[in-house]
Amino acid sequence: MGLREYLLKRLVHSVFVMLFVVTVVFAAVRSIPGDPARLMLGGDVDTATLEALRAELGLNQPLYIQYFRWLRRLLTGDLGESIRTGEPVLGSIVQVAGPTLSIAALGMVIALVIAIPTGIISAVKRYEIEDYLSTTIAFFGISMPAFWIGIVLVLVIGVNVESIPTFGYTPIDEGIGPWFRSILLPSFAVGFPYGGILMRMMRSSMLEVLNEDYMRTARAKGLSSNLVLFKHGLQNALIPVVTLAGIFLAVVLGGVVAVEIVFGIRGLGRLLIGSINRRDFPLIQGTVLLIAFVFVLANIVVDLLYTMINPRIKYGGGD
């Protein structure tokens, strides 16, 4: 199967996945207790005023009509308007998506930078001091919540390193340096725990690869240890790690919520929590839909990376 055919197949599959997500999100949001109209008007309001607002917001219509109206608008790229502010949902999301996506992306880079080298060292130096040290760091990362790591970083770095901010976000259009410094600590707080998980996966995968027959054959042919390790071993050991990293990207987006609060950053997490508290259905749906889209896109990218890591892997599982 060629690249074009494979991408077409994955895109068609992604459309059905997103349709399923859209349906589940719509149903889940409508199951949240509370009436948006009553929350907007307050508890002491007469029935006529309440029903008039519900009719204005389209909340008095049957759920299936609300669903198909939203789906029709979605197909044109229109996510609707916020119930609370009346602003376009897409615009509200774009305003706060930058910090969250920046932190999540850099967090995944940090996680991989931590996981791949330490996982390789831990596998090659099995049961030696390097292995125990790497494993200890990994378990520390796994056991510590991201928000707790963020608090520690604020207390330690904020006091001792003035050049690295511990509060707020600087947009990238104000300079790459200030932008990078503003997301460095929250990204590390997000990436370190997942780096520990990926490190354990990298270690297990590398240990399995090192015991394969083709690795022993390569060493028997007199190839250097580094060539055997990085040319033959790393190609196959990275596959499960990259797969897990693609899955973690969506999880990281969810994990950014608490970290944004610690560092005083207004991102998708705080927008989602606020919209849930206000029962702002269109805003909730749009935010969750964006996270689902990033997850689907990340999995397509991961599949494309397989052939870059190991050219022997063919699209569609062919030989």
Disulfide bonds with the S-S distance in Angstrom:
none
